[in-house]
Structure formats: structure tokens, C-alpha cells
Amino acid sequence: MVSKNLRVSRRYARALLSLALENNILEEAYQDMILISHAFSYEKELKVVLKSPIIREVKKQNILRKLFGEKVHPLILHYILIIARKRRAALLDGISRQFIAEYKAHLNIEPVRVTTAFPIDDPMREKVLVVARGFTSKTIEFKEKVDPSIIGGFILDLGDRRYDASIKRKLNDLKKHLNVDNTA
């Protein structure tokens, strides 16, 4: 079940996407929402302040104006101030993340993350991209992660799908198979 905050955040994000398209500032809006999302990631106090029922909405608007006033497009600033005025400032983090997802869906971009035990070189990256293209016809946004615990191979995450070709998974499968044989 989707939470109420997620539904509301998605609604605000879609409205902002429409507004950005109408005003021909889609790319700027995307960059601004990344900035806002990063602000929430790196400034944990920001979330606390915006969620606080003790701090008045006017004060929250002033904080947002000081933080983002010179950094975001005026239309985006106006939009986030309206959100704060409507007592939804605590949802800005979710709205920014939902906007990023809506932007990628609008442009038919599929985020793909590959996890490997070691950093990969260009020939290996190209092979992984070939595998990823076999799963989707969308434009691929490729991200890499190094996790030595997978021992070798790779794990490919595409949206809600996962292709696990790691040595760790193969060893776990073998272990399960051997345990089943031992109990039979």
C-alpha cells in the first residue's frame, strides 16, 4: 500500500513536471530538484526543522528562501514557497525525489545500477551495458557500485528487476543445494 505522503509527494511532483514543461524549464527544474534532494541528504537538520510543528510556516519559508533563493530558478523557488505556505514543507524531500523519478519516466530513462566486487574497466562496462539493454529499450542511466562482499561477477538492478550473476549468489545457491541433499 502506498503511503499518503508518497501519494501527495507524487501529485506535487507531477504538477511541478507539468509546470516545468509549460514554462520550458524542464532541465533546470530537474537540476534544481537534484540540488534540493541533496540538501535533504546532507543537511539532516533541514528535515527536522521543516517537520517541526513548533516552527511557523513563515519561518520555514524564510529558511527555504535563504537556502535556495539564489540557487534555483525563480519559478521553482516560488513553487517550494507555496508548498511551505500550504503546510507541506516536510514533504519537499519526497517531492524532489518523486520529481526526479517522474522526470526520468517522462524522458524514458531507466536507472541501471551495476554492483561489482572491483571497479570495472571500459570493456567490462560495455558488456554489462549490452546485458542491460537486453532487459530494456529505454535510455540507460548507468551507475556503478563496488561491493567486495559479492566476491566476483556482478549484480544488475534495473528499476524493480534484479539480475544477480555474482559469485556470492552462486555460492549461496550451491550451499542451499548441498543442504537440501544432506537433509534428504
C-alpha positions, 0 to 999 in steps of 0.5 A: 500500500502506498503511503499518503505522503508518497501519494501527495509527494507524487501529485506535487511532483507531477504538477511541478513536471507539468509546470516545468514543461509549460514554462520550458524549464524542464532541465533546470527544474530537474537540476534544481530538484537534484540540488534540493534532494541533496540538501535533504541528504546532507543537511539532516537538520533541514528535515527536522526543522521543516517537520517541526510543528513548533516552527511557523510556516513563515519561518520555514519559508524564510529558511527555504528562501535563504537556502535556495533563493539564489540557487534555483530558478525563480519559478521553482523557488516560488513553487517550494514557497507555496508548498511551505505556505500550504503546510507541506514543507516536510514533504519537499524531500519526497517531492524532489525525489518523486520529481526526479523519478517522474522526470526520468519516466517522462524522458524514458530513462531507466536507472541501471545500477551495476554492483561489482566486487572491483571497479570495472574497466571500459570493456567490462562496462560495455558488456554489462551495458549490452546485458542491460539493454537486453532487459530494456529499450529505454535510455540507460542511466548507468551507475556503478557500485563496488561491493567486495562482499559479492566476491566476483561477477556482478549484480544488475538492478534495473528499476524493480528487476534484479539480475544477480550473476555474482559469485556470492549468489552462486555460492549461496545457491550451491550451499542451499543445494548441498543442504537440501541433499544432506537433509534428504 
